[in-house]
Amino acid sequence: MVDPQPKYSAFREPTYRHATFEIKNRTTAYYAWHRNQDGYSVEADSVWFHNFYWKSSSVASI
């Protein structure tokens, strides 16, 4: 990394990160963004996804 950082450059945090994407069922999924801070995985951001196409009660079984 260049020090001092050039004016045209955005700040970059030098920590390791990872994400998880869990498909719960056919209508719901969960995405979480984790930061590894001091050796521990800390959830920094998350979002739930909902598929309303399959929420209909009149859906025939497959």
Biotite code that builds the C-alpha atoms (Angstrom):
import biotite.structure as struc

atoms = struc.array([
    struc.Atom([0.000, 0.000, 0.000], chain_id="A", res_id=1, res_name="MET", atom_name="CA", element="C"),
    struc.Atom([1.232, 3.467, -0.869], chain_id="A", res_id=2, res_name="VAL", atom_name="CA", element="C"),
    struc.Atom([1.766, 5.784, 2.077], chain_id="A", res_id=3, res_name="ASP", atom_name="CA", element="C"),
    struc.Atom([0.530, 8.489, 2.042], chain_id="A", res_id=4, res_name="PRO", atom_name="CA", element="C"),
    struc.Atom([-2.477, 7.389, 0.034], chain_id="A", res_id=5, res_name="GLN", atom_name="CA", element="C"),
    struc.Atom([-3.005, 9.349, -3.230], chain_id="A", res_id=6, res_name="PRO", atom_name="CA", element="C"),
    struc.Atom([-5.959, 11.786, -3.447], chain_id="A", res_id=7, res_name="LYS", atom_name="CA", element="C"),
    struc.Atom([-7.611, 9.761, -6.238], chain_id="A", res_id=8, res_name="TYR", atom_name="CA", element="C"),
    struc.Atom([-7.719, 6.594, -4.125], chain_id="A", res_id=9, res_name="SER", atom_name="CA", element="C"),
    struc.Atom([-10.534, 5.482, -1.809], chain_id="A", res_id=10, res_name="ALA", atom_name="CA", element="C"),
    struc.Atom([-9.832, 4.252, 1.723], chain_id="A", res_id=11, res_name="PHE", atom_name="CA", element="C"),
    struc.Atom([-9.286, 0.508, 1.896], chain_id="A", res_id=12, res_name="ARG", atom_name="CA", element="C"),
    struc.Atom([-9.574, -1.334, 5.155], chain_id="A", res_id=13, res_name="GLU", atom_name="CA", element="C"),
    struc.Atom([-6.917, -4.078, 5.385], chain_id="A", res_id=14, res_name="PRO", atom_name="CA", element="C"),
    struc.Atom([-9.069, -6.680, 7.194], chain_id="A", res_id=15, res_name="THR", atom_name="CA", element="C"),
    struc.Atom([-10.101, -10.060, 5.808], chain_id="A", res_id=16, res_name="TYR", atom_name="CA", element="C"),
    struc.Atom([-13.797, -10.441, 4.949], chain_id="A", res_id=17, res_name="ARG", atom_name="CA", element="C"),
    struc.Atom([-16.137, -13.125, 3.726], chain_id="A", res_id=18, res_name="HIS", atom_name="CA", element="C"),
    struc.Atom([-19.830, -13.607, 2.965], chain_id="A", res_id=19, res_name="ALA", atom_name="CA", element="C"),
    struc.Atom([-22.363, -16.368, 3.484], chain_id="A", res_id=20, res_name="THR", atom_name="CA", element="C"),
    struc.Atom([-25.477, -16.995, 1.408], chain_id="A", res_id=21, res_name="PHE", atom_name="CA", element="C"),
    struc.Atom([-27.956, -19.447, 2.930], chain_id="A", res_id=22, res_name="GLU", atom_name="CA", element="C"),
    struc.Atom([-30.956, -20.702, 0.993], chain_id="A", res_id=23, res_name="ILE", atom_name="CA", element="C"),
    struc.Atom([-33.503, -21.502, 3.701], chain_id="A", res_id=24, res_name="LYS", atom_name="CA", element="C"),
    struc.Atom([-36.304, -22.792, 1.470], chain_id="A", res_id=25, res_name="ASN", atom_name="CA", element="C"),
    struc.Atom([-37.809, -21.955, -1.920], chain_id="A", res_id=26, res_name="ARG", atom_name="CA", element="C"),
    struc.Atom([-39.155, -18.598, -0.699], chain_id="A", res_id=27, res_name="THR", atom_name="CA", element="C"),
    struc.Atom([-36.391, -17.295, 1.570], chain_id="A", res_id=28, res_name="THR", atom_name="CA", element="C"),
    struc.Atom([-32.613, -16.767, 1.484], chain_id="A", res_id=29, res_name="ALA", atom_name="CA", element="C"),
    struc.Atom([-30.216, -14.947, 3.832], chain_id="A", res_id=30, res_name="TYR", atom_name="CA", element="C"),
    struc.Atom([-26.998, -13.092, 2.873], chain_id="A", res_id=31, res_name="TYR", atom_name="CA", element="C"),
    struc.Atom([-24.501, -11.943, 5.516], chain_id="A", res_id=32, res_name="ALA", atom_name="CA", element="C"),
    struc.Atom([-21.218, -10.022, 5.108], chain_id="A", res_id=33, res_name="TRP", atom_name="CA", element="C"),
    struc.Atom([-18.644, -10.757, 7.836], chain_id="A", res_id=34, res_name="HIS", atom_name="CA", element="C"),
    struc.Atom([-15.515, -8.919, 8.947], chain_id="A", res_id=35, res_name="ARG", atom_name="CA", element="C"),
    struc.Atom([-12.763, -10.750, 10.775], chain_id="A", res_id=36, res_name="ASN", atom_name="CA", element="C"),
    struc.Atom([-11.950, -8.339, 13.578], chain_id="A", res_id=37, res_name="GLN", atom_name="CA", element="C"),
    struc.Atom([-9.394, -9.377, 16.202], chain_id="A", res_id=38, res_name="ASP", atom_name="CA", element="C"),
    struc.Atom([-9.642, -12.993, 15.082], chain_id="A", res_id=39, res_name="GLY", atom_name="CA", element="C"),
    struc.Atom([-13.449, -13.166, 15.431], chain_id="A", res_id=40, res_name="TYR", atom_name="CA", element="C"),
    struc.Atom([-16.032, -13.180, 12.665], chain_id="A", res_id=41, res_name="SER", atom_name="CA", element="C"),
    struc.Atom([-18.272, -10.113, 13.120], chain_id="A", res_id=42, res_name="VAL", atom_name="CA", element="C"),
    struc.Atom([-21.424, -9.766, 11.008], chain_id="A", res_id=43, res_name="GLU", atom_name="CA", element="C"),
    struc.Atom([-21.172, -6.302, 9.441], chain_id="A", res_id=44, res_name="ALA", atom_name="CA", element="C"),
    struc.Atom([-24.216, -6.340, 7.151], chain_id="A", res_id=45, res_name="ASP", atom_name="CA", element="C"),
    struc.Atom([-27.037, -8.678, 6.187], chain_id="A", res_id=46, res_name="SER", atom_name="CA", element="C"),
    struc.Atom([-30.166, -8.911, 4.063], chain_id="A", res_id=47, res_name="VAL", atom_name="CA", element="C"),
    struc.Atom([-33.116, -11.322, 3.729], chain_id="A", res_id=48, res_name="TRP", atom_name="CA", element="C"),
    struc.Atom([-34.369, -12.199, 0.230], chain_id="A", res_id=49, res_name="PHE", atom_name="CA", element="C"),
    struc.Atom([-37.985, -13.237, -0.330], chain_id="A", res_id=50, res_name="HIS", atom_name="CA", element="C"),
    struc.Atom([-39.335, -14.887, -3.466], chain_id="A", res_id=51, res_name="ASN", atom_name="CA", element="C"),
    struc.Atom([-42.996, -13.891, -3.599], chain_id="A", res_id=52, res_name="PHE", atom_name="CA", element="C"),
    struc.Atom([-43.659, -15.978, -6.719], chain_id="A", res_id=53, res_name="TYR", atom_name="CA", element="C"),
    struc.Atom([-43.794, -19.166, -4.607], chain_id="A", res_id=54, res_name="TRP", atom_name="CA", element="C"),
    struc.Atom([-45.715, -17.556, -1.704], chain_id="A", res_id=55, res_name="LYS", atom_name="CA", element="C"),
    struc.Atom([-49.056, -18.142, -3.390], chain_id="A", res_id=56, res_name="SER", atom_name="CA", element="C"),
    struc.Atom([-51.228, -20.651, -1.499], chain_id="A", res_id=57, res_name="SER", atom_name="CA", element="C"),
    struc.Atom([-52.663, -21.981, -4.787], chain_id="A", res_id=58, res_name="SER", atom_name="CA", element="C"),
    struc.Atom([-49.332, -23.424, -6.001], chain_id="A", res_id=59, res_name="VAL", atom_name="CA", element="C"),
    struc.Atom([-49.683, -27.044, -7.047], chain_id="A", res_id=60, res_name="ALA", atom_name="CA", element="C"),
    struc.Atom([-47.201, -29.523, -5.587], chain_id="A", res_id=61, res_name="SER", atom_name="CA", element="C"),
    struc.Atom([-44.392, -30.547, -7.853], chain_id="A", res_id=62, res_name="ILE", atom_name="CA", element="C"),
])
